[in-house]
Amino acid sequence: MGASAYNACRLHFGGKYSDLTITCNYRQWAVHRAIVCSRGGFFDSACSSGFLEATSGVIDLSEDDEDAVEQMIHFFYHLDYLNPQAPKPVTLFRHRAYLDARRRLPKKLDLTHIEDPLLALAGCYSPEDASPSSPTDSNGRCSFSTVEGKPQLSLSRTRSSSLPALEFDDESDVESIGDTDDLSEPESHLLLHTKVYALAEKYDISSLKQLAKRKFEMEMACYFDSPELAEAIEDVYCSTIDSDRGLRDVVLQAFKAHPELESTQDVHAVVHSTPTLERELWKIQNGLPV
């Protein structure tokens, strides 16, 4: 991290020397006029004219989405905002799941089918024998035999008593080891990008608007089957004007690449409840320009 980025991070999260407050419903952020006003025309006008915000030092954005406002403020200081792909858990820490599973021992163990590999290699007993008996004869003395002039220990074979079978609890930690992969699934933020895009248009932040478009386009390519896709498409056509083709063209491109999207129940409902989108899709299907 460079010195400028480090200082911006300290100003953002520390709030030191802040001279302006942005509020949204019950949330508020301590920001700096020199940074905020240099990013967007709305904030520059609000702080440098006779508006109430210039004297009170408070800008109320309660009409907007809280998450989108938070990402916008993050952009003011870092020129970037939420990374849509959640990082995959590092495999270095996967041993913790196995360690947790080993901490809880099973209630009962069945040792009847366990054999000593060294004795099995020496041929002292067969696999079906549970365990060797003590190397003594009926009188309690060790029994030896002579092979090629060398004494050999002879072990009598007896079957040990059967032990209870292995039992695990219903909620065993061993079963949860494989479930850790489910936590690494990346999360989609299609709807958030549409709201940030609309917020950037509203407050005249062109660089944030272009960034939101790029992020939305990348996520549409990767998460076109996201559960929030239908809501995001609806928000695109409700929060932008017809002449703003930024996100709308991305949506239409997704329909071109994946025609099956329109057949899904939620997307199908959005298409038929949004006349502009339905008309544009009809033009695409008939080879007409949008």
C-alpha positions in Angstrom: 0.0 0.0 0.0 1.4 3.4 -1.0 1.7 6.4 1.3 -1.2 8.2 -0.3 -3.5 5.1 -0.1 -2.4 4.6 3.5 -3.3 8.2 4.4 -6.6 7.9 2.6 -7.4 4.8 4.5 -6.6 6.5 7.9 -8.8 9.5 7.0 -11.6 7.2 5.9 -11.8 4.9 8.9 -10.3 7.2 11.5 -12.4 10.3 10.7 -9.6 12.6 11.9 -9.9 16.2 10.8 -13.4 15.5 9.3 -15.4 18.6 8.6 -18.5 17.2 7.0 -21.1 14.5 8.0 -23.1 12.4 5.5 -26.2 10.8 7.0 -28.5 8.1 5.6 -31.4 7.2 7.9 -29.8 6.1 11.1 -26.3 5.8 9.8 -23.7 8.6 9.5 -20.2 9.0 8.1 -17.6 11.6 9.1 -16.0 12.7 5.8 -13.7 15.5 4.5 -15.0 18.2 2.2 -11.7 18.4 0.4 -12.0 14.8 -0.7 -15.8 14.5 -1.1 -16.2 17.7 -3.1 -13.5 16.8 -5.5 -15.3 13.6 -6.5 -18.8 14.8 -7.3 -20.4 18.0 -8.6 -23.4 17.7 -6.2 -21.3 17.7 -3.1 -19.1 20.6 -4.4 -22.2 22.7 -5.1 -23.8 21.8 -1.7 -20.7 22.8 0.3 -19.7 25.9 -1.7 -23.0 27.8 -2.0 -25.7 29.1 0.2 -27.4 25.8 0.8 -28.2 24.6 4.3 -25.5 21.8 4.0 -22.8 24.5 3.7 -23.6 26.0 7.1 -24.7 22.9 9.0 -21.9 20.6 7.8 -24.5 17.8 7.3 -25.7 16.2 4.1 -28.7 14.0 4.4 -29.1 11.2 1.9 -31.8 9.3 3.6 -33.8 8.9 0.4 -31.0 6.7 -1.0 -30.0 3.1 -0.4 -27.7 2.8 2.7 -25.4 0.2 1.3 -25.0 2.2 -1.9 -24.2 5.3 0.0 -21.6 3.4 2.0 -19.9 2.1 -1.1 -20.0 5.6 -2.6 -18.2 7.0 0.4 -15.6 4.2 0.2 -15.0 5.2 -3.4 -14.3 8.8 -2.4 -11.3 7.7 -0.5 -10.1 4.6 -2.3 -11.3 5.1 -5.9 -12.8 1.7 -5.7 -15.5 -0.1 -3.8 -16.8 -3.5 -2.9 -14.9 -6.4 -4.5 -17.8 -8.7 -5.7 -15.9 -12.0 -5.4 -15.5 -13.2 -1.8 -12.0 -14.6 -1.4 -11.8 -18.4 -1.2 -10.6 -19.7 2.2 -6.9 -20.4 2.2 -6.1 -24.1 2.1 -3.4 -23.5 4.7 -6.1 -23.4 7.4 -8.1 -26.4 6.3 -6.2 -28.4 8.9 -8.3 -26.6 11.5 -11.4 -28.4 10.4 -9.7 -31.8 10.7 -8.2 -30.8 14.1 -11.7 -29.9 15.4 -13.0 -33.3 14.2 -10.2 -35.1 16.0 -10.7 -33.2 19.3 -14.0 -35.0 19.8 -13.4 -38.8 20.1 -16.1 -41.3 19.2 -18.0 -42.9 22.1 -17.0 -46.5 21.4 -14.4 -48.2 19.4 -14.4 -51.7 17.8 -10.9 -53.2 18.0 -11.9 -56.7 17.0 -10.6 -56.4 13.4 -7.4 -54.5 14.2 -4.2 -56.5 13.6 -0.6 -55.8 14.4 1.2 -55.3 11.1 4.5 -56.6 12.5 3.0 -59.8 13.8 1.0 -60.3 10.6 4.2 -59.9 8.6 5.9 -62.5 10.7 3.0 -64.9 10.1 2.3 -65.3 13.8 -1.5 -65.0 13.3 -4.0 -64.6 10.5 -6.1 -61.5 9.8 -9.2 -63.1 11.2 -7.5 -63.5 14.5 -8.2 -60.5 16.7 -5.1 -60.4 18.9 -2.4 -62.7 20.0 -2.6 -64.4 23.3 0.2 -64.3 25.9 3.2 -66.4 24.9 2.8 -69.0 27.6 1.7 -72.6 27.6 -0.9 -74.2 29.8 1.4 -74.0 32.7 2.0 -70.3 32.3 5.4 -70.7 30.8 6.6 -69.3 27.5 6.6 -71.9 24.7 9.6 -72.1 22.3 10.4 -74.2 19.3 13.7 -74.8 17.5 14.1 -74.0 13.8 17.6 -74.5 12.3 19.1 -74.5 15.8 17.5 -71.2 16.7 14.8 -70.9 19.4 11.5 -69.5 18.1 8.7 -68.0 20.1 5.4 -69.8 19.6 2.3 -67.8 20.2 -1.0 -69.5 20.8 -4.0 -68.0 19.0 -7.1 -67.0 20.8 -10.0 -64.9 19.7 -10.6 -61.9 21.9 -14.0 -61.0 23.1 -16.0 -58.8 20.7 -16.2 -55.1 21.5 -19.1 -52.7 20.8 -19.2 -51.3 17.3 -18.0 -47.8 16.5 -20.6 -45.1 17.2 -20.7 -41.4 16.3 -22.9 -38.6 17.5 -25.6 -37.4 15.2 -23.8 -34.1 14.7 -20.3 -35.4 14.1 -17.5 -32.9 13.3 -16.1 -35.4 10.8 -19.1 -34.9 8.6 -18.7 -31.2 8.7 -15.2 -31.3 7.1 -16.6 -31.6 3.6 -19.1 -28.9 4.3 -16.4 -26.2 4.5 -16.3 -26.0 0.7 -19.8 -24.5 0.8 -18.5 -21.5 2.6 -16.2 -20.6 -0.3 -18.9 -19.9 -2.7 -18.5 -16.4 -4.1 -21.3 -13.9 -3.5 -23.0 -11.9 -6.2 -23.6 -8.1 -5.9 -25.5 -7.4 -9.0 -28.2 -5.4 -7.3 -25.8 -3.4 -5.3 -23.9 -2.3 -8.5 -27.2 -1.1 -10.1 -27.9 1.0 -7.0 -24.3 2.4 -7.0 -24.6 3.2 -10.7 -27.9 5.1 -10.1 -26.4 7.0 -7.2 -23.4 8.0 -9.2 -25.7 9.4 -11.9 -27.8 11.2 -9.4 -24.9 13.0 -7.7 -22.8 13.5 -10.8 -19.9 11.2 -10.1 -18.9 10.1 -13.5 -15.9 8.0 -12.5 -18.0 6.0 -10.0 -20.6 5.5 -12.6 -18.1 4.0 -15.0 -16.7 1.8 -12.3 -20.1 0.5 -11.3 -20.8 -0.3 -15.0 -17.6 -2.4 -15.3 -18.3 -4.3 -12.1 -21.9 -5.0 -13.2 -20.8 -6.2 -16.6 -18.2 -8.6 -15.1 -20.8 -10.0 -12.6 -23.4 -10.4 -15.3 -20.9 -12.6 -17.2 -20.1 -14.7 -14.1 -23.4 -14.8 -12.2 -26.0 -14.6 -14.9 -27.9 -17.3 -13.0 -27.8 -15.4 -9.7 -31.0 -15.4 -7.5 -31.0 -11.6 -7.5 -30.7 -11.3 -11.3 -34.4 -10.6 -11.9 -34.4 -7.9 -9.2 -31.3 -6.3 -10.6 -32.7 -6.2 -14.2 -35.9 -4.6 -12.9 -33.8 -2.0 -11.0 -31.8 -1.2 -14.1 -34.9 -0.3 -16.1 -36.5 1.5 -13.2 -33.6 3.6 -12.0 -32.2 4.8 -15.3 -33.7 6.8 -18.1 -34.2 5.3 -21.6 -31.3 7.3 -23.1 -28.8 5.9 -20.5 -27.7 2.7 -22.2 -24.9 1.9 -19.7 -26.4 -1.0 -17.8 -29.3 -1.6 -20.2 -26.9 -2.7 -23.0 -25.2 -5.1 -20.5 -28.6 -6.7 -19.7 -29.5 -7.1 -23.3 -26.1 -8.7 -24.0 -26.7 -11.2 -21.3 -30.0 -12.2 -22.9 -28.2 -12.6 -26.2 -25.6 -14.8 -24.7 -28.1 -16.8 -22.6 -31.5 -16.9 -24.3 -32.7 -19.4 -21.6 -32.8 -16.6 -19.0 -36.2 -15.4 -20.3 -37.7 -18.8 -19.7 -37.0 -18.7 -16.0 -40.0 -17.8 -13.9 -38.7 -14.7 -12.1 -37.0 -13.2 -15.1 -40.0 -13.9 -17.3 -42.2 -12.0 -14.8 -39.9 -9.0 -14.8 -39.8 -8.9 -18.6 -43.5 -8.9 -19.0 -43.9 -6.2 -16.3 -41.3 -4.0 -17.9 -42.7 -2.8 -21.3 -39.4 -1.1 -22.3 -37.4 -4.3 -21.7 -40.0 -6.5 -23.4 -39.9 -4.2 -26.5 -36.2 -4.2 -26.7 -36.0 -8.0 -26.4 -38.6 -8.3 -29.2 -36.4 -6.1 -31.4 -33.4 -8.3 -30.7 -35.2 -11.4 -31.6 -36.4 -9.9 -34.9 -32.9 -8.5 -35.8 -33.9 -4.9 -35.3 -31.7 -2.2 -33.8 -32.6 -1.3 -30.2 
